[in-house]
């Protein structure tokens, strides 16, 4: 991870083309041998964390999408360690139309009954999908510091439904709802799904492409704090 951090620092100073670096320079910055620096570059490339291309003066290094994701996770952890704890986690994203499965899953009686019991509301049959902006995506790992409300999985005779984590949230500063995080989801880390007792699109006059803010009360997970 230290090698990735050094390369990210160099890339930030070099612009969109990426960092122009030699193994000798990387070795000097990290206080290691040139052979070790070369090995780190090979490993990072093999893990899909960086892209490398040859250049007359050395190598052009760009941080890959997976590398950026790993750095974002580290940033969220370090920010939580060094900064004063926040009262809430604020995330923003753009609305998009999903695969249409939200209504089917939310309406399943095995889930719906638990939503009513544990969240205190009967959810509108459907979810609002948000694709997080880059800043919010970097902060999403902070959800791991919040104790989730667990909606247990169940079987209805014909198929099994997996467990879901829920986090109470206020949508657009107006409507109380919840963020859903399925244990097995077809969406990536840049997407969150929202439920509420009303249809959020209709109640807030929303359409695809608009930006919505979600505020989630942030409480440390005591198990993680004692780890």
C-alpha positions in Angstrom: 0.0 0.0 0.0 2.9 2.4 0.7 4.1 2.0 -2.9 0.6 2.8 -4.2 0.4 5.9 -1.9 3.7 7.1 -3.3 2.6 6.6 -6.9 -0.7 8.3 -6.1 1.2 11.3 -4.8 3.4 11.5 -7.9 0.4 11.1 -10.1 -1.5 13.9 -8.4 1.4 16.2 -9.2 1.7 15.0 -12.8 -1.8 15.4 -14.0 -4.1 13.1 -16.1 -1.2 11.5 -18.0 0.1 9.9 -14.9 3.4 9.9 -13.1 6.7 9.5 -15.0 8.9 7.5 -12.6 11.9 5.2 -12.5 12.4 2.3 -10.2 15.4 4.2 -8.8 13.3 7.2 -7.9 10.6 5.1 -6.4 13.2 3.2 -4.4 14.6 6.4 -3.1 11.2 7.8 -2.1 10.4 4.6 -0.2 13.8 3.9 1.3 14.1 0.5 -0.3 16.2 -1.2 -2.9 15.6 -0.7 -6.6 14.9 -4.4 -6.9 12.2 -4.2 -4.3 10.7 -1.1 -6.0 10.6 -3.1 -9.3 8.9 -6.0 -7.6 6.2 -3.7 -6.0 5.4 -2.2 -9.5 5.0 -5.7 -10.9 2.7 -6.7 -8.0 0.6 -3.6 -8.2 0.1 -4.1 -11.9 -0.8 -7.7 -11.4 -3.4 -6.8 -8.9 -4.9 -4.3 -11.3 -4.1 -1.3 -9.1 -2.0 0.6 -11.7 -1.4 0.9 -15.4 2.2 1.0 -16.7 3.5 2.1 -20.1 7.1 2.5 -21.2 8.6 5.9 -21.8 12.1 7.1 -22.8 12.8 8.5 -19.4 11.3 5.6 -17.4 7.7 4.4 -17.0 4.4 6.2 -17.1 2.3 5.1 -14.2 -1.5 5.7 -13.9 -3.6 4.7 -10.9 -6.3 2.2 -12.1 -9.9 2.3 -11.0 -9.4 -0.5 -8.5 -6.3 1.4 -7.1 -8.4 4.5 -6.7 -11.0 2.5 -4.8 -8.4 1.0 -2.4 -7.0 4.5 -1.8 -10.5 5.9 -1.1 -11.1 3.2 1.5 -7.8 4.0 3.2 -8.6 7.7 3.1 -12.0 7.1 4.8 -10.3 5.0 7.5 -7.5 7.6 8.1 -10.0 10.5 8.1 -12.1 8.7 10.8 -8.9 8.2 12.8 -7.5 11.7 12.7 -10.6 13.9 12.4 -13.2 14.7 14.9 -16.1 12.2 14.7 -19.0 13.5 12.6 -22.7 13.3 13.7 -23.8 12.0 10.3 -22.6 10.7 7.0 -23.8 12.8 4.0 -23.8 11.1 0.6 -24.8 12.6 -2.8 -25.5 10.8 -6.1 -27.4 11.0 -9.3 -30.7 9.2 -9.8 -30.8 6.4 -12.4 -33.3 3.8 -13.4 -32.3 0.4 -12.2 -33.2 -3.1 -13.4 -36.7 -2.9 -12.0 -36.1 -5.6 -9.3 -36.5 -3.2 -6.4 -40.3 -3.4 -6.3 -40.2 -7.2 -6.5 -37.8 -7.6 -3.6 -39.2 -4.9 -1.3 -42.7 -6.4 -1.7 -41.7 -9.8 -0.6 -43.6 -10.5 2.6 -40.5 -11.9 4.3 -38.8 -8.6 3.8 -41.8 -6.2 4.1 -42.8 -7.6 7.5 -39.3 -7.0 8.9 -39.1 -3.5 7.4 -42.3 -2.6 9.3 -41.1 -4.1 12.5 -37.5 -2.9 12.5 -37.7 0.4 10.5 -41.2 1.5 11.6 -42.7 2.0 8.2 -44.2 0.0 5.4 -42.0 0.7 2.4 -43.3 1.9 -1.0 -42.8 -1.1 -3.4 -39.6 0.0 -5.1 -36.2 1.5 -4.5 -34.6 4.8 -5.6 -31.1 4.2 -7.1 -28.3 6.7 -6.6 -25.0 6.5 -8.3 -22.6 8.3 -5.9 -20.4 11.1 -7.0 -16.6 10.6 -6.5 -16.4 12.4 -3.1 -19.4 10.4 -1.7 -17.9 7.1 -3.1 -14.7 7.8 -1.1 -16.8 8.2 2.0 -19.0 5.2 1.6 -16.7 2.9 3.6 -17.7 4.9 6.7 -21.0 2.9 6.5 -18.9 0.1 8.0 -18.6 2.2 11.2 -22.4 2.2 11.7 -24.3 -0.6 13.3 -26.7 -1.7 10.6 -30.3 -2.9 11.1 -30.2 -6.4 9.8 -33.1 -7.7 7.7 -32.8 -11.5 7.9 -32.8 -13.7 4.8 -35.6 -16.2 4.3 -37.0 -18.8 2.0 -40.6 -18.7 0.6 -40.7 -22.3 -0.6 -39.6 -21.7 -4.2 -36.4 -19.7 -3.6 -34.1 -18.2 -1.0 -33.6 -14.5 -0.3 -30.4 -13.2 1.3 -30.0 -10.8 4.3 -30.0 -7.1 3.8 -28.3 -4.3 5.9 -30.3 -1.1 6.5 -29.3 2.3 7.7 -31.8 4.9 8.7 -31.5 8.0 6.5 -33.1 11.3 5.6 -33.6 11.8 1.9 -33.3 15.3 0.4 -33.6 16.7 4.0 -37.3 15.9 3.9 -38.3 12.3 4.0 -37.3 9.7 6.5 -36.3 6.4 4.9 -33.4 4.0 4.8 -30.4 3.0 2.7 -30.4 -0.7 1.7 -27.1 -2.7 1.2 -27.8 -6.2 0.0 -25.2 -8.8 1.0 -25.2 -9.9 -2.6 -25.8 -7.1 -5.0 -25.5 -6.7 -8.8 -24.5 -3.1 -8.3 -21.0 -1.8 -7.5 -19.7 0.3 -4.6 -20.8 3.5 -6.4 -24.5 2.7 -6.0 -26.9 2.9 -3.0 -30.6 2.0 -2.9 -33.2 3.9 -0.9 -36.6 3.0 0.5 -39.2 5.1 2.2 -42.9 4.9 3.1 -43.7 6.9 0.0 -42.6 6.8 -3.7 -39.5 9.1 -3.5 -39.6 10.1 -7.2 -43.2 11.2 -7.0 -43.0 12.8 -3.5 -39.9 14.8 -4.3 -40.5 15.4 -8.0 -37.3 13.6 -9.0 -36.2 12.3 -12.4 -33.1 10.5 -13.7 -29.9 12.6 -13.7 -30.9 14.8 -10.7 -28.7 14.9 -7.7 -30.0 13.9 -4.3 -28.4 14.1 -0.8 -28.9 11.4 1.8 -28.0 12.0 5.5 -27.2 8.9 7.6 -26.8 9.2 11.4 -23.2 8.2 12.1 -22.6 6.1 15.3 -19.4 4.1 15.8 -19.7 0.3 15.8 -18.7 -0.8 19.3 -17.3 -4.1 18.1 -14.9 -2.2 15.7 -14.0 0.3 18.3 -12.8 -2.4 20.7 -11.0 -4.3 18.0 
